Amino acid sequence: SNVGGVTSRLVKMGYRVLAVEPQSDISKKIPDNYKGATLLDMCVSNRAGEIDFYRAPMHQLSSCYKKWNKYGPYKFKWEKKESVKCTTLDSLIKKYGVPSYIKIDVEGYEDKILDGLSTPPKCLSFEYTRNLRKKFVKSLNKVDSLGVSMYLMFHAMRQNKIKSVRVFSYETTDECIRLYEKMDTDSAYKGDLFCIMK
C-alpha cells in the first residue's frame, strides 16, 4: 500500500480495501479514518512465516527482492535488512474472501507473490520493469494459467525528459512479451499489466 495513494482513491469510490505494507513507519502515514480499509503490517510472498526485507534510501523502492537495487530502473545501496512477517494471497483470500481486484507493486518481487495465488480475482495487475524479462514472463504465465480474457499494458515511457503512458490491449501472452521486449527501443522503463480474468 505504501503511503496509501491508491487505497485512498478506492475507499473514496466506496470500495472496501485490504492493504498490505511491511514498513510500519510508512503505513502510519495512511489516515486511520479510511472507513472500509484494513491495513496489515506484513509482506506477501509465496509462503507464510518470515522473510528478509530490504530497506532502500527511498521507501517506495524497498523490496523483498535482494537484487532489485542492481537490476531495477534505479541503482542504489540498501540501507538495511530486516525480518518481517509474510503471508500468501491464498491465505488472505481464505480469511477475507475473493477480491474484485488485486494490485501488486512490490519492486521486482511480483513473481514470488503470484506463486502464492491459486484463486483468481475478477481483475489483477502487477508492475513490470525493464531488465527483468524472466520475472515478467514467469508472472505473466502464472496469471495466464488462472484464466485471462484480456490484457491491458500501461507502458510508461520517457523521451526527452517527457513522461507519458500508452495503453495496449492484447489477448495473448505472446503479444505482451513482444511489447515487453521492445521496451528499450520504445524508451519505456516500466509499466503495469492489468489482467481481466475469465
C-alpha positions in Angstrom: 0.0 0.0 0.0 3.0 2.3 0.6 1.5 5.6 1.8 -2.0 4.8 0.7 -2.4 6.8 -2.5 -4.4 4.0 -4.3 -6.1 2.9 -1.1 -7.5 6.4 -0.5 -8.9 6.7 -4.1 -10.5 3.3 -3.9 -12.0 4.0 -0.4 -13.4 7.3 -1.7 -15.1 5.4 -4.5 -16.8 3.2 -2.0 -14.7 0.1 -2.2 -13.6 -2.0 0.8 -9.8 -2.3 0.7 -7.3 -4.7 2.3 -3.9 -3.0 2.2 -0.6 -4.7 3.0 2.5 -2.7 3.9 5.6 -4.1 5.8 7.1 -0.7 6.5 5.2 0.3 9.7 6.7 3.8 9.8 5.4 4.4 6.3 2.0 2.8 6.7 1.4 5.1 9.7 1.1 7.9 7.2 -2.1 6.3 5.9 -5.0 8.2 7.6 -6.7 5.9 10.1 -10.1 7.2 9.3 -10.4 5.3 6.0 -13.7 3.5 6.6 -13.6 0.3 4.7 -9.8 -0.1 4.7 -8.0 -2.7 6.6 -4.2 -2.4 6.9 -1.9 -5.4 7.5 1.7 -4.8 8.7 3.4 -7.5 6.8 4.6 -8.8 3.4 3.0 -11.1 0.8 5.1 -13.9 -0.6 4.9 -17.5 -1.8 4.8 -18.8 1.7 3.8 -17.8 5.2 6.3 -17.1 8.0 9.1 -14.5 8.0 11.1 -13.1 5.1 14.1 -10.8 4.6 13.0 -7.3 3.6 15.5 -4.7 2.3 15.1 -1.0 3.0 16.0 1.5 0.3 17.0 5.2 0.7 13.6 6.0 -0.8 10.9 4.0 0.9 9.0 3.3 -2.3 11.9 1.3 -3.6 12.2 -1.1 -0.6 11.7 -4.7 -1.6 12.0 -8.4 -0.7 13.9 -8.9 -3.9 17.6 -8.6 -2.9 18.9 -7.8 -6.4 16.3 -5.1 -7.1 18.8 -2.4 -6.3 21.0 -3.7 -9.2 18.6 -4.8 -11.8 15.7 -2.4 -11.3 15.4 1.0 -13.0 17.2 2.8 -10.2 20.7 1.9 -8.8 21.3 2.4 -5.1 22.6 0.6 -1.9 20.4 -1.0 0.6 20.2 0.8 3.9 19.4 -2.2 6.0 17.9 -5.7 6.0 15.2 -6.7 8.4 13.0 -9.7 9.1 9.2 -9.2 8.6 6.1 -11.4 8.8 4.8 -12.7 5.5 1.7 -14.5 4.2 0.3 -15.6 0.8 -2.5 -14.3 -1.4 -4.3 -17.6 -0.9 -4.2 -17.2 2.9 -5.6 -13.7 2.6 -8.3 -14.8 0.3 -9.2 -17.7 2.7 -9.6 -15.2 5.5 -11.1 -12.2 3.8 -12.8 -13.6 0.7 -12.1 -13.3 -3.0 -11.5 -9.7 -4.0 -12.6 -8.0 -7.2 -9.2 -6.6 -7.8 -5.6 -7.3 -6.6 -2.9 -4.8 -7.2 0.7 -6.0 -6.9 3.5 -3.3 -6.9 6.5 -4.8 -5.0 9.7 -3.8 -6.8 10.7 -6.9 -8.6 9.1 -9.5 -6.3 5.8 -9.9 -8.2 6.6 -13.4 -9.4 7.0 -14.7 -5.9 3.7 -13.2 -4.7 1.9 -14.7 -7.7 3.3 -18.1 -6.8 1.0 -18.0 -3.8 -2.2 -17.4 -5.7 -4.5 -20.2 -7.0 -7.9 -18.4 -6.7 -8.3 -15.7 -9.4 -10.0 -12.4 -8.7 -12.0 -10.6 -11.3 -9.0 -8.3 -12.1 -5.4 -8.3 -11.2 -2.5 -6.0 -12.0 1.2 -6.2 -11.5 4.1 -3.9 -12.2 6.9 -4.8 -14.6 10.2 -3.1 -15.3 12.9 -3.2 -17.9 15.8 -5.7 -17.5 13.7 -8.3 -15.6 12.3 -10.3 -18.5 12.5 -13.7 -16.8 10.4 -12.4 -13.9 7.9 -10.7 -16.2 7.4 -13.9 -18.3 7.0 -16.0 -15.1 4.4 -13.7 -13.7 2.6 -13.5 -17.0 2.4 -17.2 -17.4 1.3 -17.7 -13.9 -1.6 -15.3 -14.3 -2.5 -16.8 -17.7 -2.7 -20.2 -16.1 -5.6 -18.9 -13.9 -7.6 -17.8 -17.0 -7.3 -14.4 -18.6 -9.7 -12.9 -21.2 -7.8 -9.7 -21.9 -4.5 -8.0 -21.0 -4.1 -4.2 -20.8 -0.5 -3.0 -20.7 0.1 0.5 -19.3 3.5 1.3 -20.8 5.4 4.1 -19.1 7.7 5.9 -21.5 10.3 8.6 -21.2 11.5 10.6 -24.2 13.5 13.8 -23.9 12.7 14.0 -20.2 8.9 13.9 -21.0 7.0 11.1 -19.4 3.9 9.5 -21.0 1.8 6.4 -20.7 0.5 4.3 -23.6 -2.1 1.6 -23.2 -2.1 -1.6 -25.3 -4.8 -4.2 -25.4 -3.9 -7.8 -26.0 -5.5 -11.3 -25.9 -2.3 -13.5 -25.7 0.8 -13.7 -23.6 3.0 -13.7 -26.8 1.7 -10.2 -27.7 2.5 -9.0 -24.2 6.0 -10.4 -24.3 6.7 -8.8 -27.7 5.8 -5.4 -26.3 7.9 -6.0 -23.3 10.9 -6.9 -25.5 10.5 -3.5 -27.2 11.0 -1.5 -24.0 14.4 -0.3 -24.9 13.5 0.9 -28.4 10.2 2.4 -27.1 12.1 4.3 -24.4 9.9 2.5 -21.8 11.2 1.8 -18.4 8.3 0.3 -16.5 4.6 -0.4 -16.7 1.5 -2.1 -15.2 -0.1 -5.1 -16.7 -3.9 -5.4 -16.0 -5.3 -8.8 -16.4 -9.1 -9.2 -16.8 -9.9 -12.7 -15.6 -12.4 -15.1 -17.2 
